[in-house]
Amino acid sequence: MKGKSPALPDLSGVVSNLPWVQAAGKALFWDQTVGSDTVACATCHFRAGADPRITNQVDPGLLGGNTVFGASNGSGLMGSGQAAGPNITLKPKDFPFRRLSDPTDADSTVLFDSNDVASSQGTYAGDFVSSKKQPKQTPRATNTDRCDALVHPVFNVDGHGVRKVEPRNSPTAINAVFNHRNFWDGRANNVFNGSGVFGLRDTRMNASARLVVKQPDGTLKLQALELKNASAASQAVGPALSEFEMSCAGRTFADVGRKLLSQQALQLQTVDMQDSLFGRKGPVGDMVAASRIGLKFTYREMIKNGFDKKFWGDTNKYKIKDNNDGTASLVPDSNGYTQIELNFPLFFGMSIMMYEATLISDDSPFDRDQLTAAQKRGKEVFEGKGKCIACHDGPLFSKAAGVGPKGLDNSQVERMLMKDGEPAIYDNGFYNIGVRPTAEDIGLGGTDPYGVPLSFTKQWVTGQRVDKFKVKPCEFEVPFPGQEAAGCSEDSLPEGLDLKSQRIAVNGAFKTPILRNIALTPPYFHNGGQASLAQVVAFYNRGGDFSNPEKDPDVTRLGLTQTEQDNLVAFLQSLTDDRVRCSRAPFDHPELLVPDGHKPGVYKKDGRLADKLRTLSATGAAGDASGSCLANAGDLFEIARNINGLPLKP
């Protein structure tokens, strides 16, 4: 992995000073005033880029239409026997979410089963009213927008609102810049359009998905943007407006920009003077305020220093008007937004992406060829009997991630034999492995807001291709009958083949996660249903939990001995980078208030249950204080001890 770099977009004409953009990205990622109520991007990615909290971290399976917490049999209980519901604290015996009498046999008696999801708490329910100016003298303020307080019908305790919990487990942000597509279902497009998550889908289907760009003649025009290899930017702009993650309902990016632009970056949070990006040894020089609370610069100043002036130079107010003919127009409006506010998703997405491009973890015992005897034996299992490498190959240990100037090649669509011996077409790097029944969460099989399939395979087969990808059927692992005669050009098919009738395997498929630092990022799988690497290995050893028709054929009973399973876990632990484990540069960070569930029986003025907030201290380039590094345990509850040791806000 040493020396490997991600594929990145051509930034010419967009970014004028990369260090300033990266600094803005780090500040925006960690700033708890970005969200509507003390939620930063980092809130769900604050330890090893992931989220090991265990209180108020359960979703009842909303994506499958379930609003009832707990066991599938309706008992209202978790696996430990505790009552299920919002604001519970998970226990070791609550995992795994499907427990069998014989962990080696998927067909053995089911002792417990739940379609709940262990994920991340986000925002309270509420409708956006306006941004709130935070006085500098309240560095621990916890509400950053004015929102009408609502009580969510699911996320409440005795009628008192609590923070909602997202419907999928939060993956790590570290090394995410290598992913060709981001989010579990791949909806964060490889192409960043400067305004939303869905790339060319947005710009082709939504005339308002444009940037306001000053032309050489001084006029302003709405203009589409197409930055390839920028899925991390597409991903970054999603949570900021999500009603489950960071935002009250109805907030726009222009609202976020209006709040933040005049604000001192990180104005409520301590920053270490030795921060690797903000400190005097950083690429910009000393950016930390003398008080160590926040930076010396506003977000407006940082954006102007980092981005081309054509995106922010006009100070008049406008609105983007949708026309009846399907086009959009930029019109003057005294109640509208300035150019820099309207273009804020560009600045937000690109800044965070270029910050994440510094978060490359490539210095583990595996990289240094320093494996123990057990880890070497585990590597043999990984590459052989365990079949792990079938999906987790390459320097990132994921077929969904690529390195080098081009990233992944054009082999995004593939055809393979399924468990029944018949072939199916699928998206490379996305697999159904039988974690849960497919119908509970169809993942990659879903559609975007415009009804277009997320899956490249579905787009190709149904003739709805919007994304730019190439398909060479002659290079399929299992070519179509008669393919040789059809030739090897792009999209060439045997004569008479009805593509729409071909079997596909994309429903219930999810992005193959990068395995670097996997021992630091429990819980595991898209549903967070496994608390430890030992449970993950046991899952694969029995061939998964559900025999879905779309299930990957390599997920079969493995027959691993307990020693082989232990060695495999040891190998996975060898993929940990100590810089990540101990928050050393470039993985150091500002201070962050972390919501960690709610105080039972303590209510806010609006009747909602009060937060229990923990303080994650700022670290500099040298990392965490001695003894406070994360345990390389591959176990949620070992890592949660570190979180539970953080001081509580009074």
Secondary structure as UniProt FT lines:
FT   TURN            2..3
FT   TURN            12..14
FT   HELIX           18..30
FT   TURN            32..33
FT   HELIX           41..44
FT   TURN            48..49
FT   STRAND          58..59
FT   HELIX           62..64
FT   TURN            72..73
FT   TURN            79..80
FT   TURN            86..87
FT   HELIX           92..94
FT   STRAND          98..100
FT   TURN            103..104
FT   TURN            106..107
FT   STRAND          110..113
FT   STRAND          117..118
FT   STRAND          126..131
FT   TURN            136..137
FT   TURN            139..140
FT   STRAND          145..149
FT   STRAND          156..157
FT   TURN            158..159
FT   STRAND          160..161
FT   TURN            174..175
FT   HELIX           176..178
FT   TURN            184..185
FT   HELIX           200..205
FT   TURN            207..208
FT   STRAND          211..214
FT   TURN            216..217
FT   STRAND          220..223
FT   HELIX           231..236
FT   TURN            237..238
FT   HELIX           239..241
FT   TURN            243..246
FT   HELIX           253..261
FT   TURN            265..268
FT   TURN            273..274
FT   TURN            276..278
FT   TURN            280..281
FT   TURN            290..291
FT   HELIX           299..306
FT   HELIX           309..311
FT   STRAND          317..322
FT   TURN            324..325
FT   STRAND          328..332
FT   TURN            334..335
FT   STRAND          337..338
FT   HELIX           339..342
FT   HELIX           344..356
FT   TURN            357..358
FT   TURN            365..369
FT   HELIX           373..383
FT   TURN            384..386
FT   HELIX           388..390
FT   TURN            394..397
FT   TURN            399..400
FT   TURN            405..406
FT   STRAND          413..417
FT   TURN            419..420
FT   STRAND          423..427
FT   TURN            428..429
FT   STRAND          430..432
FT   HELIX           438..440
FT   TURN            444..445
FT   TURN            449..450
FT   HELIX           456..462
FT   HELIX           473..475
FT   TURN            481..482
FT   HELIX           483..486
FT   TURN            490..491
FT   TURN            495..496
FT   HELIX           499..501
FT   TURN            507..508
FT   STRAND          509..511
FT   TURN            516..517
FT   HELIX           518..520
FT   TURN            526..527
FT   HELIX           533..541
FT   TURN            549..550
FT   TURN            553..554
FT   HELIX           562..573
FT   TURN            574..575
FT   HELIX           578..581
FT   TURN            582..583
FT   TURN            585..586
FT   STRAND          592..603
FT   TURN            605..606
FT   STRAND          609..616
FT   TURN            621..622
FT   TURN            626..627
FT   HELIX           636..644
//
